[in-house]
Amino acid sequence: MNRRSFLKNTGWSFLGLAASGSLLHSCVASSKEAKKRMPGASNLKLYWGDLHNHCNLTYGHGDMRDAFDAAKGQLDFVSVTPHAMWPDIPGADDPRLKWVIDYHTGAFKRLREGGYEKYVAMTNEYNKEGEFLAFIGYEAHSMEHGDHVALNYDLDAPLVECTSIEDWKRKAKGHKVFITPHHMGYQGGFRGYNWKCFTEGDQTPFVEMYSRHGLAESDQGDYPYLHDMGPRQWEGTVQYGLEQGHKFGIMASTDQHSGYPGSYGDGRIGVLAPSLTRNAVWEP
């Protein structure tokens, strides 16, 4: 289904919802104003999830099982997301940055030495069609392209090695995988999003505009970036991407690192679908 058919049939099936912002300013999901703005159809229901969050499986805090339990208690679907790779990690020749490199690469090594298999098994354990959906996903950092999360439809999805984000995209072609940029508004070349690398289509149908990092709608709007990677820069924002003529949906997720998916105020994603099944949520 192409984007125009998708929007015509469902409005915004993947409805990225920030805590506030342009779409839902001064309203909540149950209010009359929100219901007027949200697209609706008699056979569609609204389900809530968090598709980007972390626990102590790689770098983060909180037990993975506790993270799944927390998600199941308040969400309809989740992907508990390990950090998987950083192909262009800088600082190899700078001894001052050795601890930074070791911190990240040590987590990647743990993931490959049994952590990923444990993660896949637990994702399958918690996935219950019609009750609670769990998806396999993992994150790749990139100085050049910006950070991305791969979300997989298949519950036996492998960990795909890559030399760059573009290499990752090539290897994912033909598979049911969404590759989504996040915390987009950081400075280009320093893990902010590079819109020159955006490819419109089924592989990247939406971008993560809001998380606990802040709001990437513009460089001047609500919820500024407060992380140590720096303030927002216009060339990475969603409005800049729209100015370039790109077409994409928007979403939110927490990107929180404490093993509590869906944490209050940090961002969630809403999906309009006829039922809480994998097929319905993935491709309405």
NUPA-912399 format. One line per 4 residues: number of its first residue (from 1); their letters; for each residue x, y negated, z negated of N, C-alpha, C. Coordinates in Angstrom, 1 decimal, always signed. Each point is the difference from the previous one (the first is absolute). Last residue first. Layout:
<pators>
NUM> a> X,Y,Z,X,Y,Z,X,Y,Z  ...
</pators>
This chain:
<pators>
284> pewv> -2.1,+1.7,-8.6,-1.4,+0.0,+0.0,-0.6,+0.0,+1.4  +4.6,+1.5,-2.3,-0.4,-0.4,+1.3,-1.5,+0.0,+0.1  +2.3,+0.8,-4.2,+1.1,-0.2,+0.9,-0.4,-0.7,+1.3  -3.2,+1.4,-3.3,+0.8,-1.1,-0.5,+1.1,-0.4,+1.0
280> anrt> -2.7,+3.8,+1.0,-0.9,-1.2,+0.0,+0.8,-1.2,-0.5  +2.1,+4.3,+0.0,-0.3,-0.5,+1.4,-0.8,-1.3,-0.1  +0.9,+2.1,-4.1,+1.2,-0.4,+0.6,-0.2,-0.6,+1.4  -3.9,-0.4,-3.6,+0.7,+1.1,+0.6,+1.2,-0.5,+0.8
276> lspa> -4.3,-2.0,-2.5,+1.4,+0.0,-0.6,+0.7,+1.3,+0.5  -3.9,-2.8,+2.8,+0.2,+0.9,-1.1,+1.4,+0.0,-0.5  -1.6,-3.1,+3.4,-1.3,+0.7,-0.3,+0.1,+1.0,-1.2  +3.0,-4.6,+0.4,+0.0,+1.3,+0.6,-1.3,+0.7,-0.3
272> lvgi> +3.4,-4.6,-0.9,-1.4,+0.3,+0.3,+0.0,+1.3,+0.8  +3.8,-2.0,-3.6,-0.3,+0.6,+1.2,-1.5,+0.3,+0.2  +4.0,-3.2,-3.0,-1.4,+0.5,+0.1,-0.2,+0.6,+1.4  +4.5,-1.1,-3.5,-0.6,+0.0,+1.4,-1.4,+0.6,-0.1
268> rgdg> +3.2,-3.0,-3.7,-0.5,+1.3,+0.4,-0.5,-0.1,+1.5  +3.0,-3.1,-4.2,-0.4,+0.3,+1.4,-0.5,+1.5,+0.2  +1.3,-2.6,-4.2,+1.2,+0.2,+0.9,-0.3,+0.4,+1.4  -3.1,-0.7,-3.9,+0.5,-1.3,+0.5,+1.2,+0.2,+1.0
264> ysgp> -1.0,+4.1,-3.3,-0.9,-1.2,+0.2,+0.8,-1.2,+0.5  +1.4,+5.1,+1.2,+0.1,-0.9,-1.1,-0.7,-1.3,+0.2  +0.7,+4.3,+2.7,-1.3,-0.8,-0.1,+0.0,-1.0,-1.1  +3.4,+4.0,-0.5,-0.6,-0.4,+1.2,-1.3,-0.8,-0.2
260> ygsh> +4.3,+1.2,-3.0,-1.4,-0.3,-0.3,-0.7,-0.5,+1.3  +4.9,+1.0,-1.1,-0.8,+1.2,+0.0,-1.4,-0.2,-0.3  +3.5,-3.4,+0.6,-0.1,+0.5,-1.3,-0.9,+1.2,-0.1  +1.3,-3.4,+3.6,+1.0,+1.0,-0.2,-0.1,+0.6,-1.4
256> qdts> -3.2,-2.6,+4.2,+0.5,+0.0,-1.3,+0.9,+1.2,-0.3  -2.6,-1.7,+4.0,+1.4,+0.1,+0.0,+0.5,-0.1,-1.4  -4.8,-0.1,+1.8,+0.7,-0.7,-1.1,+1.5,-0.1,+0.1  -3.6,-0.4,+4.1,+0.3,+1.1,-0.9,+0.9,-0.6,-1.1
252> amig> -3.2,-1.6,+4.8,+0.7,-0.3,-1.3,+0.3,+1.3,-0.7  -1.2,-1.9,+5.4,-0.3,+0.9,-1.1,+0.8,-0.6,-1.2  -1.6,-1.2,+5.6,+0.7,-0.3,-1.2,-0.5,+0.9,-1.1  +0.4,+0.2,+5.8,-0.8,-0.2,-1.2,+0.8,-0.3,-1.2
248> fkhg> +1.1,-1.3,+5.3,+0.2,+1.0,-1.0,-1.0,-0.3,-1.1  +2.5,-2.2,+4.8,-1.3,+0.5,-0.5,+0.2,+1.1,-1.0  +3.0,-4.5,+2.3,-0.1,+1.4,-0.4,-1.4,+0.3,-0.6  +2.1,-4.3,+1.6,-1.0,+0.8,+0.8,-0.2,+1.4,-0.3
244> qelg> +2.6,-3.7,-2.1,+0.8,+0.6,+1.1,-0.9,+0.9,+0.9  -1.7,-2.1,-4.0,+0.4,-1.1,+1.0,+0.7,+0.6,+1.2  -1.1,+2.9,-3.6,-1.2,-0.4,+0.8,+0.4,-1.1,+1.0  +3.3,+1.1,-3.0,-0.2,+1.1,+0.9,-1.2,-0.2,+0.9
240> yqvt> +0.9,-3.1,-3.5,+1.0,-0.1,+1.1,-0.2,+1.1,+1.0  -2.7,+0.1,-3.8,-0.4,-1.0,+0.9,+1.0,-0.2,+1.1  +1.0,+3.1,-3.4,-1.0,+0.5,+0.9,-0.5,-1.1,+1.0  +5.1,-0.3,-1.9,-1.4,+0.0,-0.5,-1.0,+0.5,+1.0
236> gewq> +5.0,-0.9,+0.2,-0.4,+1.3,-0.3,-1.5,+0.2,-0.3  +2.3,-4.3,+1.0,+0.1,+0.9,+1.2,-0.3,+1.5,-0.3  -0.1,-3.6,-3.4,-1.1,-0.1,+1.0,+0.2,+1.1,+1.0  +1.8,+0.6,-5.0,+0.4,-0.7,+1.2,-1.0,+0.2,+1.1
232> rpgm> +0.4,+0.5,-5.9,-0.6,+0.3,+1.3,+0.6,-0.8,+1.1  +3.0,+1.0,-4.4,-1.3,-0.6,+0.3,-0.5,+0.5,+1.4  +3.6,+3.1,-2.8,-0.2,-1.3,+0.5,-1.4,-0.5,+0.3  +2.0,+4.1,-2.1,+0.5,+0.0,+1.4,-0.3,-1.4,+0.7
228> dhly> -1.3,+1.4,-4.6,+1.4,-0.5,+0.1,+0.5,+0.0,+1.5  -5.3,-0.6,-1.3,+1.0,+1.0,-0.1,+1.4,-0.6,+0.2  -4.5,-2.1,+0.5,+0.8,-0.3,-1.2,+1.1,+1.0,-0.3  -3.8,-2.2,+4.0,+1.0,+1.1,-0.3,+0.8,-0.4,-1.2
224> pydg> -5.0,-2.1,+0.5,+1.4,-0.1,+0.6,+0.8,+1.2,-0.4  -5.2,-1.3,-0.1,+0.8,+1.1,-0.4,+1.4,+0.0,+0.6  -3.4,-3.1,+2.6,+0.0,+0.5,-1.4,+0.9,+1.2,-0.2  +1.3,-3.1,+4.1,-1.2,+0.3,-0.6,+0.1,+0.5,-1.5
220> qdse> +3.4,-1.3,+3.5,-0.4,-1.1,-0.8,-1.3,+0.4,-0.8  +2.3,+2.6,+3.5,+1.1,-0.4,-0.9,-0.4,-1.0,-1.1  -3.4,+3.8,+2.3,+0.8,-1.2,+0.4,+1.1,-0.2,-1.0  -2.4,+4.0,-0.2,-0.8,-0.6,+1.0,+0.7,-1.2,+0.6
216> algh> +1.4,+3.3,-3.6,+0.8,-0.3,+1.2,-0.9,-0.7,+1.1  +0.1,+0.8,-5.7,-0.9,-0.1,+1.2,+0.9,-0.5,+1.2  +1.8,+2.8,-4.6,-0.7,-1.2,+0.3,-0.7,+0.1,+1.4  +2.3,+3.5,-2.8,+1.0,-1.0,+0.5,-0.6,-1.3,+0.2
212> rsym> -2.7,+3.8,-1.0,+0.5,-0.8,-1.2,+1.2,-0.9,+0.4  -3.1,+0.8,+4.0,+0.4,+1.0,-1.0,+0.5,-0.8,-1.2  -2.1,-0.7,+5.5,+0.0,-0.4,-1.4,+0.4,+1.2,-0.9  -0.1,+0.1,+4.9,+0.1,-1.4,-0.2,+0.1,-0.4,-1.5
208> evfp> +0.9,+4.3,+3.5,-0.3,-0.2,-1.4,+0.3,-1.5,-0.3  -1.6,+2.1,+4.9,+1.1,-0.4,-0.8,-0.4,-0.2,-1.5  -2.0,+3.1,+4.6,-0.1,-1.1,-0.9,+1.3,-0.3,-0.7  -0.4,+3.2,+3.5,-1.3,-0.7,+0.2,-0.2,-1.1,-1.0
204> tqdg> +3.9,+3.1,+2.1,+0.0,-1.1,-1.0,-1.3,-0.8,+0.2  +0.5,+3.9,+2.5,+1.0,+0.3,-1.0,+0.1,-1.0,-1.1  -3.0,-0.3,+4.0,-0.4,+0.9,-1.1,+1.0,+0.3,-1.1  +0.6,-4.6,+2.7,-0.6,+1.3,+0.4,-0.3,+0.8,-1.2
200> etfc> +3.7,-4.2,+1.3,-1.5,+0.1,-0.2,-0.4,+1.4,+0.5  +4.7,-1.8,-2.0,-0.5,+0.7,+1.2,-1.5,+0.2,-0.3  +4.5,-3.2,-1.9,-1.3,+0.5,-0.1,-0.5,+0.7,+1.3  +4.3,-2.3,-1.1,+0.0,+1.5,+0.1,-1.5,+0.5,-0.1
196> kwny> +1.2,-4.6,-0.3,+0.4,+0.4,+1.3,+0.0,+1.5,+0.2  -1.0,-2.3,-4.2,-1.1,+0.2,+0.9,+0.4,+0.3,+1.4  +2.1,+0.9,-4.9,+0.4,-0.5,+1.2,-1.1,+0.2,+1.1  +0.2,-0.4,-5.8,-0.5,+0.6,+1.3,+0.6,-0.7,+1.2
192> grfg> +2.7,+0.2,-4.8,-1.3,-0.5,+0.5,-0.3,+0.5,+1.4  +4.1,+1.1,-2.3,-1.1,+0.8,-0.3,-1.4,-0.6,+0.2  +4.1,-2.3,+1.1,+0.1,+0.4,-1.4,-1.3,+0.7,-0.5  +0.6,-1.7,+4.4,+1.3,+0.4,-0.2,+0.3,+0.4,-1.4
188> gqyg> -3.9,-3.3,+0.6,+0.5,+0.9,+1.0,+1.4,+0.3,-0.2  -3.2,-1.4,-4.1,+0.9,-0.6,+1.0,+0.4,+1.1,+1.0  -4.7,+0.7,-2.5,+1.4,-0.3,-0.5,+0.8,-0.4,+1.2  -4.7,+1.4,+0.1,+0.3,-1.4,+0.0,+1.4,-0.3,-0.5
184> mhhp> -2.4,+4.4,+0.2,+0.5,-0.5,+1.3,+0.6,-1.4,+0.0  -1.6,+4.3,-2.9,+0.7,-1.3,-0.5,+0.6,-0.7,+1.2  -1.3,+4.3,+2.1,-0.5,-0.6,-1.2,+0.9,-1.1,-0.5  -1.5,+3.6,+4.7,+0.9,-1.0,-0.7,-0.6,-0.6,-1.3
180> tifv> -1.0,+4.9,+2.5,-0.6,-1.3,-0.4,+1.1,-0.8,-0.6  -1.4,+4.6,+3.0,+1.2,-0.6,-0.5,-0.3,-1.5,-0.2  -2.9,+5.0,+0.5,+0.0,-1.5,+0.1,+1.3,-0.5,-0.6  -1.5,+4.9,+2.4,+0.7,-0.7,-1.0,-0.2,-1.5,+0.2
176> khgk> -0.9,+4.9,+2.3,-1.0,-0.9,-0.6,+0.7,-0.7,-1.2  +2.6,+1.5,+4.7,-0.5,+0.6,-1.3,-1.0,-1.0,-0.7  +2.3,-0.9,+4.2,-0.7,+1.3,+0.2,-0.5,+0.6,-1.3  +4.0,-3.3,-0.5,-0.9,+0.0,+1.1,-0.6,+1.4,+0.2
172> akrk> +3.5,-1.3,-3.2,-1.4,+0.2,-0.4,-1.0,+0.0,+1.1  +4.7,-0.8,+0.7,-0.1,+1.4,-0.5,-1.5,+0.3,-0.5  +1.2,-4.5,+1.4,+0.1,+0.9,+1.1,-0.2,+1.5,-0.4  +0.1,-3.3,-3.4,-1.2,-0.1,+0.8,+0.1,+0.9,+1.2
168> wdei> +3.8,-0.3,-2.7,-1.1,+0.6,-0.7,-1.3,+0.0,+0.8  +3.7,-2.3,+1.6,+0.2,+1.4,+0.2,-1.1,+0.8,-0.7  +0.0,-4.6,-0.7,-0.4,+0.3,+1.4,+0.2,+1.5,+0.3  +1.5,-1.6,-4.1,-1.5,+0.0,+0.0,-0.4,+0.3,+1.4
164> stce> +4.7,+2.0,-1.1,-0.6,-1.4,-0.1,-1.5,+0.2,+0.0  +2.7,+3.8,-0.1,+1.1,-0.9,+0.0,-0.4,-1.5,-0.1  -2.5,+4.8,-1.9,+0.1,-1.0,+1.0,+1.2,-0.8,-0.1  -3.1,+4.8,-1.8,+1.2,-0.8,-0.1,+0.0,-1.0,+1.2
160> vlpa> -4.3,+2.5,-2.5,+0.7,-0.2,+1.3,+1.2,-1.0,-0.2  -3.2,+3.6,-2.9,+0.8,-1.2,-0.2,+0.8,-0.2,+1.3  -4.7,+2.8,+0.3,+1.4,+0.1,-0.4,+0.6,-1.4,-0.3  -5.2,+2.0,-0.5,+0.8,-0.9,+0.8,+1.5,+0.1,-0.5
156> dldy> -4.5,+2.3,-1.1,+1.3,+0.7,+0.0,+1.1,-0.9,+0.8  -4.6,-1.3,-0.5,+0.4,+0.3,-1.4,+1.3,+0.9,+0.0  -2.0,-3.8,+3.8,+0.2,+1.4,-0.3,+0.6,+0.2,-1.4  -0.7,-4.4,+1.8,-1.3,+0.7,-0.1,+0.2,+1.5,-0.5
152> nlav> +3.3,-4.4,-1.1,-0.2,+1.2,+0.8,-1.4,+0.6,-0.2  +3.1,-4.8,-0.4,-1.1,+0.7,-0.6,-0.4,+1.1,+0.9  +4.4,-3.5,-1.0,-0.6,+1.0,+0.9,-1.1,+0.7,-0.7  +2.5,-5.1,-0.7,-0.5,+1.3,-0.6,-0.6,+0.8,+1.1
148> hdgh> +3.9,-4.3,-0.3,-1.2,+0.6,+0.6,-0.3,+1.3,-0.8  +3.3,-5.0,+0.1,-0.4,+1.3,-0.6,-1.3,+0.5,+0.6  +3.6,-3.1,+2.9,-1.0,-0.1,-1.1,-0.4,+1.3,-0.5  +3.3,-1.1,+3.5,-1.4,+0.2,+0.4,-1.0,-0.3,-1.1
144> emsh> +4.9,-0.4,-0.7,-0.3,-0.5,+1.3,-1.5,-0.1,+0.3  +1.7,+2.0,-4.0,+0.4,-1.4,+0.0,-0.5,-0.6,+1.3  -2.2,+4.3,-2.4,+0.8,-0.4,+1.2,+0.3,-1.5,-0.2  -2.3,+4.9,-2.6,+0.4,-1.4,+0.0,+0.8,-0.3,+1.3
140> aeyg> -4.0,+3.8,-1.2,+1.3,-0.3,+0.5,+0.3,-1.4,+0.0  -3.7,+3.9,-2.4,+0.4,-1.3,+0.4,+1.4,+0.0,+0.6  -4.5,+3.6,-0.4,+1.3,-0.4,-0.5,+0.5,-1.2,+0.6  -4.6,+3.8,-0.7,+0.6,-1.2,+0.6,+1.4,-0.2,-0.6
136> ifal> -4.9,+3.4,+0.1,+1.5,-0.1,-0.1,+0.5,-1.2,+0.7  -5.0,+0.7,-2.4,+0.8,+0.0,+1.2,+1.5,+0.0,-0.3  -5.3,+1.2,-2.3,+1.4,-0.3,-0.2,+0.8,+0.1,+1.3  -5.5,-0.5,-2.1,+0.9,+0.3,+1.1,+1.4,-0.4,-0.4
132> fege> -4.9,+1.6,-2.4,+1.1,-0.9,-0.2,+1.0,+0.4,+1.1  -4.6,+1.6,+0.1,+0.2,-0.5,-1.3,+1.1,-1.0,-0.2  -1.2,+2.3,+4.2,-1.3,-0.4,-0.6,+0.1,-0.6,-1.4  +3.9,+3.1,+1.4,-0.9,-0.6,+1.0,-1.3,-0.3,-0.7
128> knye> +4.8,+0.2,-2.3,-1.3,+0.8,+0.0,-1.0,-0.7,+0.9  +5.6,-0.1,-1.8,-0.9,-0.3,+1.1,-1.3,+0.9,-0.1  +3.8,+0.4,-3.0,-1.0,-1.0,-0.4,-1.0,-0.4,+1.2  +3.7,+3.2,+0.6,-0.8,+0.4,-1.2,-1.1,-1.0,-0.3
124> ntma> +3.1,-1.0,+3.4,-1.0,+1.1,+0.4,-0.8,+0.4,-1.1  +3.5,-2.9,-1.0,-1.0,-0.7,+0.9,-1.1,+0.9,+0.4  +3.7,+1.8,-2.3,-1.0,-0.7,-0.9,-1.0,-0.8,+0.8  +3.4,+2.3,+2.4,-0.8,+1.0,-0.7,-1.1,-0.7,-0.9
120> vyke> +3.2,-2.7,+2.2,-0.9,+0.6,+1.0,-1.0,+0.9,-0.7  +3.6,-1.7,-2.6,-1.0,-1.0,+0.3,-1.0,+0.5,+1.0  +3.6,+2.8,-1.1,-0.9,-0.2,-1.2,-1.1,-1.0,+0.3  +3.3,+0.5,+3.3,-0.8,+1.2,-0.1,-1.0,-0.1,-1.2
116> ygge> +3.2,-3.4,+0.4,-1.0,-0.1,+1.0,-0.9,+1.2,+0.0  +3.7,-0.1,-3.0,-1.0,-1.0,-0.3,-1.1,+0.0,+1.0  +4.1,+2.6,+0.4,-1.1,+0.6,-0.7,-1.2,-0.9,-0.3  +4.2,-1.5,+2.0,+0.4,+1.2,-0.8,-1.1,+0.5,-0.8
112> rlrk> -0.4,-4.0,+2.6,+0.4,+1.1,+1.0,+0.4,+1.3,-0.7  -1.1,-4.0,-2.5,-1.2,+0.4,+0.8,+0.3,+1.1,+0.9  +3.6,-1.8,-2.5,-0.9,+0.8,-0.8,-1.3,+0.4,+0.7  +3.0,-2.8,+2.2,+0.6,+1.3,-0.1,-0.9,+0.9,-0.9
108> fagt> -1.0,-4.6,+0.5,-0.3,+0.7,+1.2,+0.5,+1.5,+0.0  +0.9,-2.8,-3.7,-1.4,+0.3,+0.1,-0.3,+0.8,+1.2  +4.3,-1.7,-0.4,-0.2,+1.1,-1.0,-1.4,+0.4,+0.0  +1.2,-3.7,+2.6,+0.4,+1.3,+0.6,-0.2,+1.1,-0.9
104> hydi> -0.8,-4.4,-1.7,-0.9,+0.4,+1.0,+0.3,+1.4,+0.6  +2.9,-1.7,-3.3,-1.4,+0.0,-0.6,-1.0,+0.5,+1.1  +4.5,-0.9,+1.2,-0.1,+1.3,-0.7,-1.5,+0.1,-0.5  +1.2,-4.0,+2.0,-0.1,+1.0,+1.0,-0.2,+1.4,-0.7
100> vwkl> +0.6,-3.7,-2.7,-1.2,-0.2,+0.7,-0.2,+1.2,+1.0  +4.1,-0.4,-2.3,-1.1,+0.5,-0.9,-1.4,-0.1,+0.7  +3.9,-1.7,+2.2,+0.0,+1.5,-0.1,-1.2,+0.5,-0.8  +1.5,-4.7,+1.1,-1.3,+0.5,+0.4,-0.1,+1.6,-0.1
96> rpdd> +4.0,-2.6,-0.7,-1.0,-0.6,-1.0,-1.4,+0.6,+0.2  +3.8,+1.0,+2.9,+0.0,+0.8,-1.2,-1.0,-0.6,-1.0  +0.0,-0.2,+5.4,+0.1,-0.9,-1.1,-0.2,+0.7,-1.3  -0.3,+1.8,+4.5,+1.3,-0.5,-0.1,+0.2,-1.0,-1.2
92> agpi> -4.3,+2.0,+1.2,+0.9,+1.1,-0.1,+1.5,-0.4,-0.2  -4.4,-2.6,+0.6,+0.9,-0.1,-1.2,+1.0,+1.1,-0.1  -5.3,+0.0,+2.3,+1.3,-0.8,+0.1,+0.9,+0.3,-1.2  -3.9,+3.0,+2.8,+0.3,-0.5,-1.3,+1.4,-0.8,+0.0
88> dpwm> -3.1,+2.3,+3.5,+0.9,-1.1,+0.2,+0.4,-0.7,-1.3  -3.1,+3.9,+0.2,+1.1,+0.2,+1.0,+1.0,-1.1,+0.1  -3.2,+2.0,-3.7,+0.3,-1.4,+0.3,+1.2,+0.1,+1.0  -4.2,+3.4,-2.5,+1.2,-0.3,+0.7,+0.2,-1.5,+0.2
84> ahpt> -3.6,+2.3,-2.8,+0.7,+1.1,+0.8,+1.3,-0.3,+0.6  -4.0,-1.0,-4.2,+1.0,-0.7,+0.9,+0.9,+1.0,+0.6  -5.2,+1.1,-1.6,+1.5,+0.0,-0.3,+0.7,-0.9,+0.9  -5.4,+0.1,-1.6,+1.0,-0.2,+1.1,+1.4,+0.0,-0.4
80> vsvf> -5.5,+1.5,-0.6,+1.1,-0.3,-1.0,+1.3,+0.1,+0.8  -5.2,-0.8,+1.7,+1.3,+0.6,+0.3,+1.0,-0.5,-1.0  -5.8,+0.6,+0.1,+1.3,-0.6,-0.4,+1.1,+0.7,+0.8  -5.9,-0.8,-1.0,+1.1,+0.7,+0.8,+1.3,-0.7,-0.4
76> dlqg> -4.1,-1.0,-2.2,-0.5,+1.0,+0.8,+1.1,+0.7,+0.8  +0.3,-2.6,-5.1,+0.0,-0.2,+1.5,-0.6,+1.2,+0.7  +0.7,-0.3,-4.9,-0.6,-1.3,+0.4,-0.1,-0.3,+1.5  +1.7,+4.1,-2.4,-0.9,-0.6,-1.0,-0.7,-1.3,+0.5
72> kaad> +3.5,+2.4,+2.4,-1.3,+0.7,+0.1,-1.0,-0.6,-0.9  +4.4,-1.8,-0.1,-0.7,-0.3,+1.3,-1.4,+0.7,+0.0  +2.8,+1.0,-3.6,-0.5,-1.4,-0.1,-0.8,-0.4,+1.2  +2.2,+4.2,+0.0,-1.2,+0.0,-0.9,-0.6,-1.4,-0.2
68> fadr> +4.0,+0.5,+2.5,-1.2,+0.6,+0.7,-1.2,+0.0,-0.8  +4.0,-1.5,-2.0,-0.4,-0.9,+1.1,-1.2,+0.5,+0.7  +2.0,+2.7,-3.2,-0.8,-1.0,-0.7,-0.4,-1.0,+1.1  +2.8,+3.3,+1.4,-1.3,+0.6,-0.3,-0.9,-1.1,-0.7
64> mdgh> +4.5,-1.1,+1.0,-0.8,+0.1,+1.2,-1.4,+0.5,-0.3  +2.7,-2.9,-3.7,+0.0,+1.3,+0.6,-0.9,+0.1,+1.2  +2.7,-4.5,-1.7,-1.3,+0.7,-0.1,+0.1,+1.4,+0.7  +2.9,-4.2,+1.7,-0.2,+0.5,-1.4,-1.4,+0.7,+0.1
60> gytl> +4.2,-1.2,+3.8,-1.3,-0.5,-0.5,-0.1,+0.7,-1.4  +2.7,+1.4,+4.5,+0.3,-1.1,-1.0,-1.3,-0.6,-0.3  -0.4,+4.7,+1.3,+1.2,-0.6,+0.6,+0.4,-1.1,-1.0  -3.5,+2.5,-1.5,+0.5,+1.0,+0.9,+1.3,-0.5,+0.7
56> nchn> -2.9,-2.3,-3.3,+1.4,+0.3,-0.2,+0.5,+1.1,+0.9  -3.9,-3.2,+1.8,+0.2,+0.5,-1.4,+1.5,+0.4,-0.1  -3.6,-3.3,+3.5,+1.2,+0.9,-0.3,+0.0,+0.4,-1.5  -3.3,-1.9,+4.7,+0.4,-0.2,-1.4,+1.1,+1.0,-0.4
52> hldg> -3.7,-1.0,+4.1,+1.4,-0.4,-0.1,+0.2,-0.3,-1.5  -4.3,+1.0,+1.8,+0.8,+0.8,+0.9,+1.5,-0.4,-0.1  -5.1,-0.1,-2.6,+1.3,-0.7,-0.1,+0.9,+0.9,+0.8  -5.8,-0.8,-0.2,+1.2,+0.8,-0.1,+1.2,-0.9,-0.2
48> wylk> -5.9,+0.6,+0.6,+1.1,-0.8,-0.5,+1.2,+0.9,-0.2  -5.0,-0.3,+3.0,+0.8,+0.8,-0.9,+1.3,-0.8,-0.2  -5.4,-0.5,+2.0,+1.3,-0.7,-0.3,+0.8,+0.8,-1.0  -3.8,+1.5,+4.1,+0.2,-0.3,-1.5,+1.4,-0.6,-0.2
44> lnsa> -3.9,+0.8,+4.4,+1.3,-0.2,-0.5,+0.0,-0.3,-1.5  -3.8,+0.6,+3.1,+0.7,+1.3,-0.2,+1.4,-0.1,-0.6  -2.9,-3.8,+1.1,-0.8,+0.8,-0.9,+0.8,+1.3,-0.3  +2.7,-4.4,+1.0,-0.9,+0.8,+0.8,-0.6,+1.0,-0.9
40> gpmr> +3.3,-4.9,-0.2,-0.7,+1.1,-0.5,-0.8,+0.7,+1.0  +4.2,-4.0,-1.3,-0.8,+0.7,+1.0,-0.7,+1.2,-0.6  +1.4,-4.4,-2.9,+0.4,+1.3,+0.4,-0.9,+0.6,+1.0  -1.0,-4.2,-1.8,+1.2,-0.1,+0.9,+0.5,+1.4,+0.4
36> kkae> -3.8,-0.6,-2.8,-0.3,-0.7,+1.2,+1.2,+0.1,+0.9  +0.4,+1.8,-4.3,-0.8,+0.8,+0.8,-0.4,-0.6,+1.4  +2.3,-2.5,-3.3,+0.9,+1.0,+0.5,-0.8,+0.9,+1.0  -2.4,-3.3,-2.3,+0.9,-0.6,+0.9,+0.9,+1.1,+0.7
32> kssa> -2.8,+1.2,-3.6,-0.8,-0.2,+1.2,+0.9,-0.6,+1.1  +2.4,+3.1,-3.7,-0.8,-1.3,+0.1,-0.7,-0.1,+1.3  +3.1,+3.5,-1.6,-1.4,+0.3,-0.3,-0.8,-1.3,+0.2  +4.8,+0.1,+0.5,-0.5,+1.0,+1.0,-1.5,+0.1,-0.2
28> vcsh> +2.0,-4.7,-1.3,+0.4,+1.4,-0.3,-0.8,+0.9,+0.9  +1.7,-5.5,+0.3,-1.1,+1.0,-0.1,+0.6,+1.3,-0.3  +2.4,-4.3,+1.0,-1.1,-0.3,-0.9,-1.1,+1.0,+0.0  +3.0,+0.6,+4.0,+0.2,-1.1,-0.9,-1.2,-0.2,-0.9
24> llsg> +1.4,+3.4,+3.6,-0.9,+0.2,-1.2,+0.2,-1.1,-1.0  +2.2,-0.1,+4.3,-1.1,+0.8,+0.3,-1.0,+0.0,-1.2  +4.3,-2.4,-0.1,-1.0,-0.6,+0.9,-1.3,+0.8,+0.1  +2.8,+0.6,-4.5,+0.4,-0.3,+1.3,-1.2,-0.4,+0.9
20> saal> +0.9,+3.3,-4.6,-0.7,-1.2,+0.5,+0.4,-0.2,+1.5  +1.4,+3.9,-2.0,-0.7,-0.5,-1.2,-0.9,-1.2,+0.3  +1.0,+3.0,+4.2,+0.9,-0.6,-1.1,-0.9,-0.3,-1.1  -0.7,+3.6,+4.1,-0.6,-1.0,-0.9,+1.0,-0.4,-1.0
16> glfs> -1.0,+2.6,+5.0,+1.0,-0.4,-0.9,-0.4,-1.1,-0.9  -2.4,+3.9,+3.0,-0.3,-1.3,-0.4,+1.1,-0.4,-1.1  -1.3,+3.7,+4.0,+1.1,-0.2,-1.0,-0.1,-1.5,-0.4  -3.2,+0.8,+2.8,-0.1,+1.2,-0.8,+1.1,+0.1,-1.0
12> wgtn> -2.7,-3.9,+2.5,+1.4,+0.2,-0.4,+0.0,+1.3,-0.8  -3.6,-0.5,+3.4,+0.4,-1.2,-0.6,+1.5,+0.0,-0.3  -2.3,+3.6,+2.3,+0.1,+0.0,-1.5,+0.2,-1.3,-0.6  -0.6,+0.9,+4.8,-0.8,+1.0,-0.6,+0.0,-0.1,-1.5
8> klfs> +2.5,-3.1,+2.7,-1.4,-0.1,+0.4,-0.9,+1.1,-0.8  +4.8,-0.1,-0.4,-0.6,-1.1,-0.7,-1.5,-0.1,+0.3  +2.4,+3.4,+2.2,+0.1,+0.2,-1.5,-0.7,-1.1,-0.7  +0.5,-0.3,+4.6,-1.0,+0.9,-0.3,-0.1,+0.2,-1.5
4> rrnm> +3.5,-2.6,+1.5,-1.3,-0.7,+0.2,-1.2,+0.9,-0.3  +4.5,+1.8,-0.2,-0.3,-1.0,-1.1,-1.4,-0.7,+0.2  +0.6,+4.9,+2.0,+0.8,-1.2,+0.1,-0.5,-1.0,-1.1  -0.1,+5.6,+0.1,-0.9,-1.2,+0.0,+0.9,-1.2,+0.0
</pators>
